[in-house]
Amino acid sequence: SGDAVGIKFSSLLKLSQTKSKDNKTSVLDYIVSWFIGKGERDNLDLSKDIPNCSEASRILISDVEGSFISLDSSMKICKTEYSKLKSEQQTLEQPFTPGTIRLGHFI
C-alpha cells in the first residue's frame, strides 16, 4: 500500500542479488539510481543514520555471545545474592518477642 518506511538489514543482501529481466541491473542499483535521479543522494549515506556501523562490523559475533553469556552468569549470581540478602533482612525484621533473649547472657 506504499506505507513502508524502511527495510530489514537481512533484506539488503537480497536487494543486490535480485536482478532485472536483462540480468544487468539489481534492485539495489535501481534504488540508488532512483535516489540520485531525484537529487536525494544524501539519503544514501547510511553512515549518518548508523554512525557506529563501521566499528560494529569489526566486532566478532563470538565475542558478543561470550559477553552475553558472562553477563547472564553474573546476573544469576546477583539474583542469588539478592535473594539471600532479602531473606536475611526479613529474618532481622521479625518482631521481638519478650523472653527470647535473656539479658544475663550478655552481662
N, C-alpha and C positions, 0 to 999 in steps of 0.2 A: 504493500500500500504506500510505499515511499516514506515511511516513518523511521527508517533505520538511521541511527546516528553514529554507528561505529561497527567495527568488526572484531572478532576474537583473534588473538595472536595465532592460534592454531590454524586459522584460515589464510594467513599471509603466504605460507608456502604454496598452498593450492592456487593462489592468485597468479603466482609466477609460473606454475605448471600447466594451467588451463590455457589452451591455445585457441586461436580463431580458426575458421574453416581453412584458410590458406596455410595454417600451421606456422606462421611467421610472428604473429603478434599475440602476446599473452594478455590476460585480463589486467595484470599489473601494468603492462606497457600502455594499455588503453587508458587506465585510470590516471597514470602520470601525464599522458598526453592531454587528457581532458582538463586536468588542473592547470597545466601550462597554457593551454589554449584559452582558458577563462581568465588568465592573468593571476592565478592564485597559487603561484609557485611556493609561497610561504607555507601553505597548508601541507606541503610535502615534507617539511622539516620536522621530523618527529622528535629530534633531539630536544626541542623546547618543551614538548609535551611529556617526554620521558627522559628527563635530564641525566639520570643515573644508568641509563641503558648500557652505555659503553663499559662502565665499571662493572656492572652486574654480569655482563657477558663473560667476564674473566673469572667469575666465581664458579667453582665446581659444585655440581648438584650434590655429590657425595659429601662435600664439606658442610653444605646447608643441612643435609639429612643428619649428619653427625651432630651438628649443633642442636637440632631439634630433639634428637634422642637424649643428649646431655641435659637440655633444658627440661624435658619431660621427667627425667630421672630426678633432677633437682627439685622439681615441683612436687613429686611424690614424697621426697624426704621432708620438704617444707610442710606438706599436708599432715604427715605423720607427727612431726614435731608440734604443729599447731593443735592437733587433737590431744596430744599428751598434755600440753600446757593448759588447754581448756579444761581437761579433766582434773588436773591438779588445782586449778583455780576454783572449780566447783566444789572440790573437797575442802579447800580452805574457807570457802564462803558458807559452809554448813553452820547453822546456828549453834551457839554454845549451849550445852546442856549442863546445868549445875550438877556437881558431883562427879563429872567425868574426869576432872583434873584436880588433884589434891595439892594444895599449896605446899604441904610438907615435903613433897618430892623435890621442891626447888630450894628449900632452906637448908 
